[in-house]
Amino acid sequence: MLLTIAAESPRQEGVIRLLDMSSAYVEALYPPESNHILDLAALEKPEVTFWVARIEGDIVGCCALVESDDGTAEIKRMFVDQAARGRSVARRLMETLEAAALERNLSVIRLETGIYQPEAISLYRKFGYIEIAAFGDYQPDPLSLFMEKRLTRE
């Protein structure tokens, strides 16, 4: 199995399919006010790096890192196609975005995920993310879990 991860444009058919699947998944779990999805245009902004995971050339996963002016960043649109789960795609995406954050001297990565996504929560905890209060423009939400990881060079 050849798994590759590269920074790519989100505006391509396979990625749009993944983003649509991701949106449908969270929309089935949460009410609209608890969904904080970035649309395609937001993912194309200069402060966003968007990675695409491919197995044997097929698009199977994606994630974005949205950088702020204060040396922090937020993970958005982390998603792996159901058919590719259990093949380390999410782990490799996380390793890639954290390596990029360290290269850019970012101090903290934050994220918001939903309480009904135990696989995502487990992944983030394995990577050392801890629960925090709502951050940035987020409001406290009983359906949301806010997490962060402080980055240090080893």
N, C-alpha and C positions, 0 to 999 in steps of 0.2 A: 504494500500500500504506500503510494507516494502522496504524502500530505504536504502541501505548500501553503504558506501564508505570505501575502504581499499587500502593501498599501495600494489600493486601486480606487477607481471612481465607483461610487454607489450607483451611478446611473447606467446600469447594464441589466439586461433581461434577467439573468440568473439571480442577481442581487435583489432586484425589485420583487421577484418571486419570493425570496427569503423574507424580505421586509413585510410583504403582504401576509405571509404565514405567521410571522412574529406578531404582527398587529392583530390578526384574527385570534391568536392564542390568548393574548392578554385581554382583548375585548370580551372573550368568553369568560374570563375569570373575574374581571373587575368592572365597576361602573366607569363611565367616561371621565368623571372628575378624579379618579384614581389612576388614570393612564397618563403617562408623561412621555409620549412617544415623539421622537424627532422625525419630521418628515424628510423627504428626499432633498428638498432645497436646503434645509438646515444642515444636513449631512455633507453638503458641498461647500460649506463656508470654510474660509482659510484656517480658522482655528481648530478644525476637525481633521483628524487622521482616521481614515476608514480602511480597515483590513478585511480581506476576503480570504477565506480558507477554501482550498480545493483539494479533493482527493481524485487522483488520476485526471486532473483538469476540470472536474465537475465542481461547481460552486456548492459548498455544503455548510458554510458558516460565515459569520461576519461579526464585527464589533467596531465601535468607534470610540475614540478618545477625544473629548472636547476640552481644550485647554482654556484656562482663564488667565487673566492678566496678573493674578496674585501668586503664580507658581504652583497652582493646583490644577487638577483636571478631573473630569467625570467620565465614567464608562457609560456609554449608551448603546442601544441596539445590539447587545450581545445575544446571538441566536445561532443555534445549530439545528440543521434539518433533522427531523426525527429519524430518518433513515441512516444518518451518520453518527448518531449518538453512541457512546461507549467506545469511540475510536480516538479519544484524546484530543478531539478538535477544540473543545472549549479550553482545555488546559493549555494547549499550544497558543491559542489566541490570547489568553491571559499572560503567558510568558512573553509573547511578542509585545503586547501593549505596555507591560511593566518595564521591559528592557528599553523601549522607546522613551518612556517617562523618565527613567534614570538618565538616559543620554541627554535629555532636554533639561536636566537638573530640576525636575518638578519635585515638590516636597511631599505632596499628598495626592492620592487618588481617592475619589469618592464615588458613590453610586446610590441609586434608589432601585429597589426591586420590590416585588409584591410578596406578601406573606404566604400566598398559595403556590409558591414556586420553590419547593424544598431542594430540588436539584441545584438551582442557581444559588440559593443561600449556602448550601453545602460547599459548592465550588468556591465561593468567595471566602468562606471561613477557612477552607484548606489553604488558601493563599494569604491568610493572615488579616483579613478584613474584620473589623470589629464594629458593633452597632454604635451609632451616634444619633444625636437629635437631627431633626430636619435641617437642611443646609440650603444656602443660596435662596432661590425663589420658591422652594418647596414649602408647603404648609404641613404641619403634623397631620398624619392620616393613619388611622388604625389599620388600613390595608397595605401600608407601605413600610418597608424596612430600609433605613438609611445606614450606610456603612462607609468606612474609610480605612485606608492603610497609609501609614506614614512611611515614606521611602527613605532608605538609608543605603549608602554604598557599602558593600562588604569588603 
